[in-house]
Amino acid sequence: IAARALLQYACDWHPARLRTFGARMTGVVYPGDVLRTEFWRTGERIAFRTTAVARGVVVLDEGYASLR
């Protein structure tokens, strides 16, 4: 889900533009959870985290990606 959001946010839906992608799982995602992924640029990398909105729990943290 986070990679798909990143493709939309930064790659204009072109997967070949994504060079690296990684993150740390920090929580459980349950069926039906609504997820929000937030992005910000840190130099040449894009940092991100994903939150389960209703529970206010970060489920994916320390995310990073670099583009071609």
Protein Blocks (a to p, Z undefined) as FASTA:
>chain_A
ZZmmmmmmmnnopaklpmbdcdddfbdcdehiacddddddehjaccdddddfklopafbg
hiacddZZ
